[in-house]
Each structure stands twice: as structure tokens, then as C-alpha cells.
Amino acid sequence: MKKTIKIDREFITLGQFLKHVNIISSGGMAKWYLSEHTILLDNEVENRRGKKIYPGSVVEIPDEGTYFIQAESPAELKEDEK
């Protein structure tokens, strides 16, 4: 299943992302989850909970789905490009 996740800041960390999409219930579970499950960030395996995820990134979690990260508004994306 493909889902779009909108963020209202410049980036979100992988640990925050997992909590935001309700895969984990607390930030403390991120390290454990990442050690037990494979997560692809832009088609590369990622296991660092502090890894920054920016708008335009794609996060794939087997058995959970594919998530497209977008900025809250198109104006924010244009500001980041400057």
C-alpha cells in the first residue's frame, strides 16, 4: 500500500517517522524495531533512528507499505530549493 505523509518541518528523523505512522508506540522502541526489521530509504537499507528524512524521500517497510514524504505545502518545497 502506498501512502503520502506530509511533514510541517524541514525533515523528520526515522525514529519520529516510525512513531508518526504508528509502527512503534514510543521513540524508545525505534532502536529495537530497526534492529529487527528491514527499512528502505530511497531504495537503500537504513537502520539509524536519527537519519533525517526530507520531503521527496520514499520509505519502504516490508509488510507495512511504501510512504512518500511531502512538505505540508508546495511553497515550503520551493523555499528549500533556494
Sequence and secondary structure as in RCSB ss.txt:
>XXXX:A:sequence
MKKTIKIDREFITLGQFLKHVNIISSGGMAKWYLSEHTILLDNEVENRRGKKIYPGSVVEIPDEGTYFIQAESPA
ELKEDEK
>XXXX:A:secstr
 EEEEEESSS EEHHHHHHHTTSSSSGGGHHHHHHHS  EETTEE   TT EE TT EEEETTTEEEEEEESSHH
HHHHHH 
